[in-house]
Amino acid sequence: MLSRATQNSAIALSRCIRLRNNVLLRTKHTRSTPNVKLVIDKRHFTNTITKPRQIPQNKTLKTTTASVNHEAVIQEEQDPIPVEETNDIVADLEALAESKDINNKKLSPQSLILLGDFVEIFQNGQYSGVVVGQRKSSGGRQVLTILLRNGKTKEFSSTSVAHVVPKFIQSDTRLSKFKFDPSAESLPDNYPIASFTRGVMDYQRTIQLRKGIQLKRFTQLYDQFTNVEKTGNLHNTNTVSLDILTQFVYGSTVTEVERHATFLYLMNDNIHFIPTADVRQTGLWILRDKKETKIITQIIESVRSKDDDFNQFLERAKQLVEFHKEHADPVLGTISQSSLDEICNSKEYGLSDTDAMFVNFIADWIKSPPTGIHTPHEIFAPTILKALGCYDDHLFVDRKLAMLFLKQVGMFKPWDNAKLIQNTNNVLADYIWSDKAKRMDQTMNLHSNLFLKGELDKSGFYLRDPCDAIRHDFGDMPVYTIDDPAAKEIDDGISIERIPGSDSMWLHVHIADPSAYIPPTHALAKVMEQRGQSLYLPESHYPILPNALASQKFSLGDTAHTVNSNGSQYALTFSCKLNKEDGNVQAWKLQPSLVKNVRKLYYSDVDQFLKPYATSTIPHEPLINFDKKYEHSSQHTIATTTTTTTAEDQQIPPSSSTSTVSKEFEQDLLDIFKLTSQHNQFRFQNGALNFVRPSPYVELEPQPLELPNIHFTPWSSSSSSLLPNYASTLPTIRIGLDNSTVSPAKKLVAEAMILGGRIASHFAQEHGIDIPHRRQTWPSDETISNHDITQRLEMLNARDPKSGTIGLSNVIQYMGILPPVSMTTTPGLPHVLMGIPNGYVKATSPLRRYLDIVTHWQIKAHLLKQKAPFTRERLDKQLLPRMEVREKQLSFLQQDCLQFWVIELMNRFMSEGKGNMEWTCLVNLPNMLARSELGGTMEVARVTILELGLKARILNLKQSLQMGQVVNARVVKLDSFNGFVELELV
């Protein structure tokens, strides 16, 4: 037993832990601008309808409305969950219901936090305590009521919890006699608050004691896991789990107290250790690079001591900021050519190597994901910006202001995409900028060059197609690829085969076959696995395969690699015949194939041909005008056009005035359209949901657009080679609405791909092949409320009987009941909102999605009577969970980037006196209470700007708005950095 004096000494020592180089970081509390939302009593939505067993045929749609409840509780943004947006719906039929996760930005399921758990929370400060209340919220989150050590309670979002000690109350012998249901919403009213708070204080003293006793081992942690000479390759990694770190300090067998003590040490040492964004779930920590820790320490010492390096940086940086303020457009950030000449000809401006250290430190603040945890950047970057004395008129010293500063000193261009910069160290690290991304690019270039030279043996490609002996040759049968003129990766084509003596037809879906060349163990396969899928940004396109292969040699078409003297290309073909009665798949087959008569058609041309035949099946949404487009050119002119052409028409080069749909193709296209329409009706009868939504597309010129420079290079006006990133002109922005949901050609292709996915699923199920199926099931009636059941029936009965469409103004109210989509190796499960009853898989984009080529490899292994390259365990435990997260990460990023450029366009309108432009808005969430920047309250509503497909908020409401109502509004405030658009009613 340790003496009281020894215990007190250990605790005191633990509290005074100094970081490397005698730098002590104290976190300070900085309150962010709060936001509030209305809490609605669920009792308002109860009903007494019994659980139905079938869909009534004459059910009428009920429209739910809501008005603001002024007696409702106002909850600050630090406590509740962000409001669920309801307008970002993935139009692609394969991914419709995944939109709910996109709206909530929920990447992966988090384990539930239960009553009696002890939690560490980092949200505008650090809080510790016991969970005494919990309720579910949107996106799988929880709102937690925490009993703090001072006996007070406070509500937090579960997303702010960084560490959990399960069953804290139940495992304490003094408290365990108090019985309760851990899964209930709250503890009984008579729970012993005083006993619980004493238990919390005693536990925290125990943790401090355990930290103090092992202080020496804690101070060795960083060196132990970053020193290759000490650890060999075992620990030579920048990511380490909490369990491994705890074992180093305390030994191989660790307790929850020891894990907790290690967690708190890591949190305090924020120079050397960084928690991952999902640290509660994964327990993973990032170890900063030694060079980076040295620079951070140097900056902290320089700022604190206000040494010469810091003061000289402030002087030179302030000079640049003042020059930019005087000469740059206050909204666009452009500088006239004469002013650019002035700074280039002057020898007074510039930043040194030491200055660059401070600039990059501020840039790293923007690049690091906000976690609610005070890092060195969170503390000292605002200190540096304040010390400049240039921003006294700014209410908040935040990351947005840091972005402005970096533009003013010439690191970023006026239009650089803040959303890309904010994701530098996240998902983008696999595609651009990072050393890892550069190594992947080198690997792709190496193997692409070897393939193009024909040196397959040096690269590890298959020397001979493994399926050569079992391929079916489709000869001269036309294969129609339908895509945009600018499309790069042509991975699908469609054929129709009429059966002699019968009115039946085979529909063939031909998919590009890169697995004919790439083994599952190839270096390119490793790159594909790491990236997951191709990334499409307005600035550029980042593939998972080398461009020369994905866009040419492996694509279907005239650039493809031919495998014989007939000019044949490899494909994997999914074929089916449909039942004439209900449109379901009647017969199917799957076979490796050869195709050669590939005909490239454009969406716009096929649309023009099919429109007369598609009038009853293509949905119409009167609220959305797909022909309206907006443009701002580099000459600062605004062009708003309303035409009868589609977005694709604008992409067609002037020389393409002749339609790609020649007379000889027309009957084939009509037959394909007929079959895909029949299958669409089958899905409708099985519950498929469709609706038209406004979703923006963005075109930029020049293309590709140069990416932001994420590392600042010192420059001087006395040097002709290194100059700041100031600009006198802007890239052109063109914006319109994606017409995928109303284009006959796009719906035809989408339906054919769905059929291909069903055939792949059927084949795998019949032959016992493990592949990544997609599933979406309605929750059982016993687990949901009568209100949700009623809403489901209303939603299904509200569909148009021909197109399956629900009007946009009505569909909003149903988004909350859509079940999530997930991946599984279990076959035969339904995908309810696609109307697929018995199995679906994505298998038609192997040039763009890694799991699609995984499906091809698995299927081919069965056809060749070989062992499958991927076991069920590897798929279930490794690949599928990671790819689910990756798909959502990329979807979030792509949507954020689209939103950034739409707001940038609106900014340009504002700068040229177009601030009074009126926008048509659809109300997604009606009146709610919110907090203003200055702390007051106001009524707001969440809306979608229909012309732009952009989320926004209407402020200072003086009238009640209803969900689904259409109103006119004008812009009050734009913020492309944070993705905010604020409006006022006209």
MORA-V387439 format. One line per field, one symbol per residue. ss: DSSP state (A for helix, B for strand, O for the rest). phi: phi as a letter, one per 40 degrees, with the letter a starting at -180 (. if undefined). A space follows every 10 residues. Layout:
BEGIN
ss=???
phi=???
END
This chain:
BEGIN
ss=OOOAAAAAAA AAAAAOOOOA AAOOOOOOOO OOOOOBBBOO OAAAAOOOOO OOOOOOOOOO OOOOOOOOOO OOOBBBOOOO OOOOOOOOOO OOAAAAAAAA AAAAOOOOOO OOOOOOOBBB BBOOOBBBBB BBBBBBOAAA OBBBBBBBOO OOBBBBBAAA BBBBBOOAAA AOOOOOOOOO OOOOOBOOOO OOAAAAAAAA AAAAAAAAAA AAAOAAAAAA AAAAAAOAAA AOOOOOOOBB BAAAAAAAAA OOOOOAAAAA AAAAAAAAOO OOBBBOOOAA AAOBBBBOOA AAAAAAAAAA AAAAAOOAAA AAAAAAAAAA AAAAAAABOO OOOOBOAAAA AAAAAOOOOB OOAAAAAAAA AAAAAAAOOO OOOOOAAAAA AAAAAAAAOO OOOOOOOOAA AAAAAAAAOO OOOOOOOAAA AAOOOOAAAA OOOOAAAAAA AAAAAAAAAA AAOOOAAAAO OOOOOOOAAA OBBOOOOOBB BBBOOOOOOO OBBBBBBBOO OOOOBBBBBB BBOAAAOOOO OOAAAAAAAA AOBOBBOOOO BBOOOOAAAA AAAOOOOOOO OOOOOOOOBB BBBBBBBBOO OOOOBBBBBB BBBBBOOBBB BBAAAAAAAA AAAOOOOOOO OOOOOOOBBB BBOOOOOBBB BBOOOOAAAA AOOOOOOOOO OOAAAAAAAA AAAAAAAAAA AAAAAOOOOB OOOOOBBBBB BOOOOOOOOO OOOOOBOOOO OOOOOOOOOO OBBBBBBOOO OOOAAAAAAA AAAAAAAAAA AAAAAAAOOO OOBBBBOOOO AAAOOAAAAA AAAAAAAOOO OOOOBOOAAA AAAAAAAOOO OBBBOOOOOO BAAAOBOOOB BOOOOOOOBA AAAAAAAAAA AAAOOOOOOO OAAAAAAAAA AAAAAAAAAA AAAAAAAAAA AAAAAAAAAA AOOOOOOOBB BBBBBBBBBB BOOOOOBBBB BBBBBOOOOB BBBBOOOOOO OOOOOBBBBB BBBBBOOOOB BBBBBO
phi=.ccdcccccc cccccbdbcd ffbbbbcbcb ccccbbacbb ccccbcabcc ccbacccbcc cbccbabcbc ccccbccccc cdcccbbcbc cdccbdcccc ccccfccacb cccbdgccbb bbafhbbbib cbaaacbcgg cbbbbbcccc gcbacacccc cbabbcfccc ccccbcccca cccccacddc ccdccccccc cccccccdcc cccbdccccc dccccbcccc bgcdbcacbb cccccccccb hcbbbccccc ccdccccccc ccbbcccbcc ccgcbccccc cccccccccc cccccfccdc cccdcccccc dcccccbccc bcgcbccccc ccccccbcbi bccccccccc cccccccccc bgbccdcccc ccccccccgb bccccbcbcc ccccdccccg cbcdbdcccc ccbdcbcccc bagccccccc cccccdcccc cccgccccbg cccbdcbdcb ccccfcdcbc cbacdccbcc baabbbbccd gaccacbbbc bdbcccbbcc cccccccdcc cgacbbbdca bbccbddccc cbcccchccc ccbaccgcbc abbbbabbcc cbgcccaaab acabbaccbc bbdcccdccc dccbccbccb bccbbcccbb abcccgbbbb bbbcccccdc ccddcccccc ccdccccdcc cccccccccc cdcccbgcba acbcbcbbbb bcbccdcdcc bcbdaaccbc cbbcccabbb ccbbbabcbd cbcdcccccd cccccdcccc ccccccbgcc bccbbabccc dcbbcccccc cccdcccccc ccbgcbddcc cdccccbccc babacccgcc bcccgbcaha acbbbccbbc cccddccccc ccccfbcccb cccccccbcc dcccccdcdc cdcccccdcd ccccccdcdc cbgbccdcbc bbccbcdaca ccdcgcbacb bcbbcccbgb cabcbfcbbc bbdgcbbbab cbabacccgb bbbbcc
END
